[in-house]
Amino acid sequence: MQESVIYQDILQKGEERGKKQEALQLILRLLTRRFGAIEPEMQQQIRTLSITQLEELAEALLDFNNQSDLVNYLGNISLPQPNQED
């Protein structure tokens, strides 16, 4: 069973969800530590990002000086389409 294509696909998707959740939690913690409370709407927008976009945000936030930099950054990226997995 562990060698089946379906099993491997399910396993891979689970790993991707776990990776995304870890990245999301880390980014939100870093942003909160740097800028204080992050607006719920902004948190929701961050939650919709793909893994690749979260990784890019993690690098970009090192250059942010204030929360408006985050707002501008999020306004300039394209959000993933519904049901798009990364």
C-alpha positions, 0 to 999 in steps of 0.5 A: 500500500505504501508504494501505491501512487494514491498513497504517495500523493496523499502523503505528499499533500499532507507534507505540503500542508504541514510545511505551509502551516509551519511557514505561516506560523513563523511569518505571523510570529515574526511580523507580530514581534516586529510590528505588534498586532497584525490586522485580522484582514491582513492575517487572512490575506497572508493565509491565502498565500502559496508556500512559494509566496510565503517563502518570498514574504519571509525574505522580504519582511527582513527589509520592512521598516513598518507595517505599511511596508507589509501592506504595500508588499501584499498589495503588489503580489498576485494571490493564488487562485482557489484550489491552487496548491503549491 
